[in-house]
Amino acid sequence: MKRQLSASVVVALVTSVSLVSAQTKITAPKNKYTPAQDVQLGREAAQEVQQKLPLLRDDNIDGYVDDIGERLVQNIPQEFRHNEFRYTFDVVNLREINAFALPGGPMYAHRGMIEKARSEAEVAGVLAHEISHVALRHGTAQASKAGKYQMGQIGSAILGAIIGGRAGEAVSTVGQFGFGAAFLKYSREYEKQADLLGAQIMARSGYDPRSMASMFQTIEKEGGSRGPEWLSNHPNPGNRVQYITQEAQALRVENAVNDTRQFQNVQARLRSMSPAPTSEEVARSGGGNRNPSGTSGTVRPSGRVEPPASRYTTYNEGNLFRVSVPSNWREMPSETQVTFAPEGGYGAINNQSVFTHGVQIGVARNETHDLQQATDELLQSLAQSNRGMSRPSGYARANIGGRQGLHTVVANDADSTGRERLAVYTTQLSDGSLFYMIGVAPENEYRSYDRVFSQIASSIRFSR
């Protein structure tokens, strides 16, 4: 199961590493922002990534990178774990050898990096470096030096700086704020910290830290005279290979991870695909996942979606709840709710967000502490904007996050998307507000989605 890991629930593998001599002690830099603000900034920037860069969206390759990332995250030292953070790993269909991380945990590995790596440990080395930037909160630590800015003013700045190059310029909108993207490029001090902590995480995870150094040598070699994209925002502190190798000597790796056939299969799969575009080509085309027609207000869901993946992703929605959804569904948060839907199953019609497949989860304030009455009011509210929606024939009992809840299914004749069924799950929170989950699928596909909706509802775990 693909998991997005909350740092509060991961457990270090205590047998994977022992000290031969003293490893370098690392201290996180001062930071004016809270970890919760890191999460908010990362989420904002991740939405930009979804729109501006081409994600590969291949379950086999995503799953493989997830597994490596999960092993590394499990071995972040306790002092650098943050309850709010969740670490996710996606592959970007770009040719350059690069990877970048956003505050709070979203991480992106370029396809070119995986193709050029000579071993799984080299891929792990790049990911461990990026994980270290997040764990040490380097992005917002850099921002702290510049003074106080509104949250919305720096999200795209961080994204543009981390991506770098022309693709970074395409998503960075900081000129109007006087908050230069170049300022957010990691300093050499922060780079060395990420190298050293990354080496320690690798050793804890069963990877030889020297593979990080060898991958950095590959990156420099591949860059040629123009300089590689990765080093444009990850400057070499000097003597990088030497101090990583020295740090590796202070650690003994036990239960080493050997290259698997899966690594070779993933590389073969990537090389069988059409060549990946460069970041410049994507920037010239206006972004990787944007509406190609350029229209606004009407980007209809295609209705052509992949079946729900058997692998699930766990999302930690702030301090309220966690939920697991199929890994090929995309998270689309808003102020009051979050929607998870597959590619082709969401869009906008007349500036109204619509989705044909997926779930929507939110909290509704109400005046009653009676669950059925509160659920009735929710359905009445839905019926006002969905004139073709039927009344529920009754409610079944459900268990949602350990709380008593209700479940019902209603039909809806949506003018824009056709006949569909809605699976509604509700429960009440400790403050009396109504927590709801609404699953949507076309009527002729509902039978295969009903089990998925039930599994998602069962996966919900409340934080309080």
Secondary structure, DSSP 8 states (H G I E B T S, - for coil): ----EETTT----TTSEEESS----------SS-HHHHHHHHHHHHHHHHHHS-B---HHHHHHHHHHHHHHHTTS-GGG--TT-EEEEEEE--SSS-EEE-TTSEEEEEHHHHHH-SSHHHHHHHHHHHHHHHHTTHHHHHHHTT----HHHHHHHHHHHHH-HHHHHHH---GGGT--GGGGS--HHHHHHHHHHHHHHHHHTT--THHHHHHHHHHHHHHGGG--HHHHHS---SSHHHHHHHHHHTEEE-S-----HHHHHHHHHHHHS-----HHHHHHTT-SSS-TT--SSEE----------SSEEEEEETTTEEEEEETTEEEEE-SSEEEEEETTSEEEETTEEEESSEEEEEEE--S---HHHHHHHHHHHHHHH-TTB------EEEEETTEEEEEEEEEEEETTTEEEEEEEEEEE-TTS-EEEEEEEEEGGGHHHHHHHHHHHHHH-EE--
